[in-house]
Amino acid sequence: GVTTSTSDGVTTSTSDGVTTDTSGNTSATSSDTSSSTDTAGAAVGTEVTTGSGASAAKVKVTGTDTVTYEAPASSKTTKVTIPATVTINGKTYKVTSVAAGAFKNNKKLKTVTIGKNVKKIGKNAFSGCKNLKTIKLNGNTTTKFGKNALKGISKKAKITITAKNKKQYNMVVKAMKKAGAKTATFKFKKGK
């Protein structure tokens, strides 16, 4: 580490690539993607259609690196994957929730896989999806279900919950039954 001190009070260290001046401003030589001057991504509140195939969706930016899943890009889709992340203008966002009413009364939907970053399913999200027979989700993160989120799904629905242990699994099963999946068959899958 070479440190040079000059009469104007500026100290430069060349060992770590960081320059600090007396005003306290630090500028790193590496590029910082979360910088306010970054033009990638989209503003909070922006609605975007992203992805393709089963992952194609309308999402809404909710934070600097988060989005909520608002609806599938096509209402005719029978199999939907709610992705863990989406990319908007070159920036990656975590999909952390499914909006209220996202799939409400979607009679075509049969299978849904919920991404590992989704924490909350909004109220009425899958309400009235009478042909929804298969749901897969990560019970370690997806733990909150809004009122009637699963009301009216197929009475023979099979729900696979990946969870770190049976206690976590049972907590999610209870929440899902309360949200309307009363007659569904639940399956425990151990995992992170």
N, C-alpha and C positions, 0 to 999 in steps of 0.2 A: 503494500500500500504506500503510494507516494502521495504526500500531502504538501501542497504549496500554499503558503500564506503570503498575500500581497498587502501593500499599504492601504488599499481601499476596503479591506475587511472581507474580501471574498476568499473562501477556502475551497479548493478543488481537490477531490480525491479521485484518483484514476483507477483504484483497485476494483471498485464495484459499479462503475459506470453511472454514478449518481452525483449530480452537482447541486450543492446547497449554497445559497447566498444568505446574507444577513437578514433579509426580509422574511425568511422562512419558507420560501417557495422551493419545492423540490421537483426536479424534472428527471424522469428516468429515461434511459436511452432505449429501453424496450417499448414496443407499442402497447398501449393500454386500451383494450376494447370497450371498457366501461366509461371512458372519458366523455365528458359532456360535449366535446367537439365531434364525437363519433356520429357519422351520418347513417350507419347501418341500423336495421331494426325499424320500429314504428313507434309513434307516440301512444301514450296510455289512452285508452278509449277507442283506438283504431280497430275497425273490424276488417278482417282479411280472410279470403278463401285460400287454403293452403293444402298441400299434400296431393296424393293421387290414389286411385283405387279405393280400397276399404278405409284408408286413412284420410281421404279427402274430406275437409271440414271447413266450416265457418268458425273462426275463433276471434276473440276480442282481447286485445292487449290490456292487462290489468296492473302491470308493474314493469319495472326495468327489465326483468327477465322472466315474467310469468304471463300466461294467457288462460282464459277460460274457454272451454269447448262449448260453442253455442248451438251447433246443429251439423248434421252430415251435409256434405255438399249436394247430395241428391237424396230426395225423400223416397226414392225407389230402391235404395240400397237395402239388401237383406242381411249383409254381414258388415259390421262396423268395428274398426279398431280405433279406439281413442288413444292417440299416440302419447308417449311419455314426454316427447319434445316436438316442437315444430320450428322451422326456419323461416324467418321473415326478413327479406332484404339482406340476407347473409348473416343474420344474427339468430342464435338459438334461444328459444324460450321454452320453459317448462310448462306443461299443461297441468295445472294444479286443481282444476275443478270442472265440473260439468254444469252448465247453466240450468236454471229452473226451466222446466218445460222443453228441454232440448230435443227430446224425441217424443213428446206427448202425442198420444193417439196415432203413432206410426204403426200401421197394421202390417207393413212389409218386413219390418225388422225381426230377424230370427236369432241372430248371434251377435254378442258384443264382447269385446275384449277391452278392458280398461287399463290404461297405461300406469306404470309404477309411480309416477309423480302426482297422480290425482288423489287429493286428500278429501274432497267433498263432492257429493252428488246432490245437486240442487233439488228443491221440492218439485214434484210432478215430472222429474226428468224423464222417466220411462213409463209414466202413468198411461194406462190404456194401450200399451204395446202387447196386445193379446197373443201375438205369435212369438214373442221373445221367449225362447226356450233354453238358450245357453248364455251364461254370463261367466266371464273369467276376470278375476281382479286380485290385486295384491292387498291383503288385509292388514299388512304392516303400515301402509300409508292411507289407503282408502278406508276411513273409519267413520266419516260423517255422512248421514243420509237424511235429506230434507223430508218434510212431511209428504207422504204418498209418493215418494220417489219411485217405488216399485209396484204401486197399486195397479192391479189389472193386467200384470204380465201373465204369461201362460201358467196355468195351475200345475203343469208338469215341468216347470222350469228346473234346470240343473245348474247350480251355481258352484263353481270351483273357486275356493279362496286359498291363496298362498299366504301362509302365516308362519312366523317364527316359532310359535308354540300353540298348543290347544287353547290356552287361556285367551290369547289374542284372537284366535279363530272364533271361539264361542262369543266373544264380545261383538265381533262383526256380524255373526249370524243373528244375534239378538237385535242389533241395529237394523239389519236388513228385513227381518220379520216385522219389526215395528213400522218400517217404511212401506210394508205391503206385500212382501214375499212370504206370506204365511204358509202356503202349501208347497213351496219349492223344496227340492232335494239339495242338500248342501254337502260338499265334499272338501275335506281338509287336504292340503298339499303343503308339506313342510318346505320352507324356503325363506329367503330374505326379501 
